[in-house]
């Protein structure tokens, strides 16, 4: 199985631009469980993307299928 997370970054125009990030590729037996965690750092000065304040969306994707989603507020510190 391949576990990813997708962050839908808010653009200047208020639309969303998704970016897929890999968590782990693994094989599980039936009824086997595993706990995964991941930290994502939001840098203010990136060369590939400018971050904008406001609502952003994050989704959990397993084998290409989205299972969970949530929104979060990004604020400048």
N, C-alpha and C positions, 0 to 999 in steps of 0.2 A: 504494500500500500504506500501511497505517496501522500504526505500531509503537507499542505501549504496554507498560508494565510494571505488574504488579498486586502490591501489598503486602498481605498478609493480616496485619493487625495483631492481636496477641493482646489479648483483652479481660480484664477483671478475673476473669471466670468461667472463664478458660482456653480459651475458644472463639476463633474467628478471624473477623475482620470485614474483607472485601476492599475495597480502594480502588484504582481504576484511575487511572493517571497517564499522560499523553501524552508520547511522545518525539518523534515526527516523522511527518509525512505526506509521502510521496514517490513518484515514479514511476521505475522502473528498466527498462532494456532487458534483453533476454535475455542471460544470462551477465555482466551488470554487477554489480559489488560495491560496497558502501559500508560504511564503518566508522562506527558510532554509539556515543556514550557519553553518560552522564547521571549527575549527582550528585544525591543526595537528602539533604536536611538533616533531621535528627531534632531538633526543638526540644522542650525539656522543658516549657515553658509554652505550650501551644496552647489556643486557645479552642474548637476543634472536636473535639479528641480528646485523651484522656489516654493517655500511653504507659506500658506495663507491661513490666517486665523479663521475659526469657525468650525462648523460641524464636518466631521470626516466619518467614513464608514469602514468597518473592518469585518471580514468574513473568514470563516474556517472552511477550507476545501479539502476533501479527502477523495482521492482518485478522480479528480476533475468535477466532483459534485459538491455544491455548497450546502453545508449543514447548519451553520449558525451564523448570525450576524449581529452587530451592535454598532452604535454610533458613539462618538466621543468628540469633545470640544478641544480644539488646539488653540492655546493662547500664548502670546509672546510673554516671555519672562523678562 
